[in-house]
Amino acid sequence: MINFCDALVSGFLTFTCSVYSMKLFYMLHFAVNIGICTIKFLEFLKLAQSIHQLVTMKR
């Protein structure tokens, strides 16, 4: 009976650890995606600002 309990506990721990690592990985992936989107958005804003400056300078 003790072996069964040990197996159950170790299996549960392994399952919990794997689930948490998957959640952590997904959160990290999500954070990286948000960072990339933010950087691209900022670059787009800079581009728009420079285009706006060019347009206003031509006038």
Backbone torsions as a table, in degrees:
resi	resn	phi	psi	omega
1	MET	NA	-37.3	-179.3
2	ILE	-63.2	-41.0	-179.7
3	ASN	-61.3	-40.4	179.6
4	PHE	-62.6	-44.3	178.9
5	CYS	-63.0	-43.8	178.4
6	ASP	-60.0	-44.6	179.9
7	ALA	-62.9	-41.4	-180.0
8	LEU	-62.9	-46.8	-178.4
9	VAL	-64.3	-45.6	-178.9
10	SER	-66.1	-38.6	177.1
11	GLY	-63.1	-42.8	179.0
12	PHE	-63.4	-43.2	179.3
13	LEU	-63.1	-43.9	179.7
14	THR	-62.3	-44.3	179.4
15	PHE	-61.5	-46.2	-179.1
16	THR	-62.2	-44.8	-179.9
17	CYS	-61.7	-43.2	-178.9
18	SER	-66.1	-40.1	178.8
19	VAL	-63.3	-44.6	-179.9
20	TYR	-65.2	-39.1	179.4
21	SER	-67.0	-36.2	176.1
22	MET	-64.4	-43.7	178.7
23	LYS	-61.9	-43.0	179.5
24	LEU	-61.8	-43.6	179.8
25	PHE	-62.2	-44.0	179.9
26	TYR	-64.8	-40.4	178.8
27	MET	-64.1	-40.8	178.9
28	LEU	-64.0	-45.1	179.5
29	HIS	-60.2	-43.6	179.2
30	PHE	-61.7	-44.6	-179.9
31	ALA	-63.2	-41.4	178.7
32	VAL	-63.5	-43.1	178.6
33	ASN	-61.7	-42.7	179.3
34	ILE	-63.0	-41.5	178.9
35	GLY	-61.6	-45.1	179.9
36	ILE	-63.6	-42.9	179.1
37	CYS	-62.3	-41.5	179.9
38	THR	-63.4	-44.5	179.6
39	ILE	-61.8	-44.9	179.7
40	LYS	-63.6	-39.4	179.3
41	PHE	-64.1	-42.6	178.7
42	LEU	-64.2	-41.3	177.5
43	GLU	-62.0	-40.6	178.1
44	PHE	-62.8	-41.6	178.5
45	LEU	-62.8	-42.9	178.2
46	LYS	-61.4	-43.0	179.2
47	LEU	-61.7	-45.9	179.7
48	ALA	-62.2	-39.6	179.7
49	GLN	-65.3	-42.6	179.9
50	SER	-66.4	-38.7	176.9
51	ILE	-63.8	-41.7	179.1
52	HIS	-61.8	-42.0	178.3
53	GLN	-63.6	-42.5	178.6
54	LEU	-60.7	-43.8	-178.9
55	VAL	-64.0	-43.2	-178.5
56	THR	-71.5	-29.6	178.9
57	MET	-71.1	-31.8	-178.4
58	LYS	-70.5	-25.7	-178.5
59	ARG	-73.1	NA	NA
